[in-house]
Amino acid sequence: MVDLGAKLSVVMPAYNEEKLIYESLMKTISIVSSFVEDFEIVVVNDGSKDNTLKEIKRAAKEDSRIRPVSYGKNRGKGNAIMAGVMQSDGEYIAFLDADLELNPMQLEGYLEKMLRDNKDVVIGCKFHKDSKLKYPFKRKVISMGYYLMLLVLFHLNVKDTQTGIKVFKASAIKPVGHLIRTAGFAYDIELLVAVHRRGAKIAQMPVEVVFVREKNANRIGLKDAWHVFLDTWKIFYRVYFLHYYDEKR
């Protein structure tokens, strides 16, 4: 068991996940309860058009530690995550994707790292030397180029912002939650930039990915990548021209 001495909130966004979400929630409950005593799962239905909300409610009836959050219109993963964060009760807040391609058991090591090294944020990194996954060479090149871009623009020494598993101290993430304006896939970047600007100490950990979707399924296309690029420059403008994320004195 990880001796947190406080509550853990696991935020899980879900959009059109009727086939996976019930089993994902039950599995997450089983796994997280093996290493944390006090926790909740804040699962956010991001305007799903299928029976995702119905399946979430079915799971919540079986275990009161599952807290549903829902709204009718799809607002993007970033908005879903931050809606869950702002309604969570824990002093530690973790992110997990609904498909559980990143096993919740990995959170145990992330929390231990946070406590041992006094970090404010611990994130998963596909490019960590101990990560276990097959990553296409082309995507490695693109990701490395983007890492260099973030390093130059924001002095953010984080090699992988997009991996879905992350842990934050609530004291680091909640003060900036209302500042996050990016709804899509670049929300990770904006969030990490925001906490970094306020002095948060960020650590990276390896990940092990088990693919559960169809072999050729890809949720991030060229259009999404272009929007991430544009959103990054919007974040740059907010950082250096508006000083938007800086703590007001």
Order of alpha helices (4+ residues) and beta strands (2+ residues): beta-alpha-beta-alpha-beta-alpha-beta-alpha-beta-alpha-beta-alpha-alpha-beta-alpha
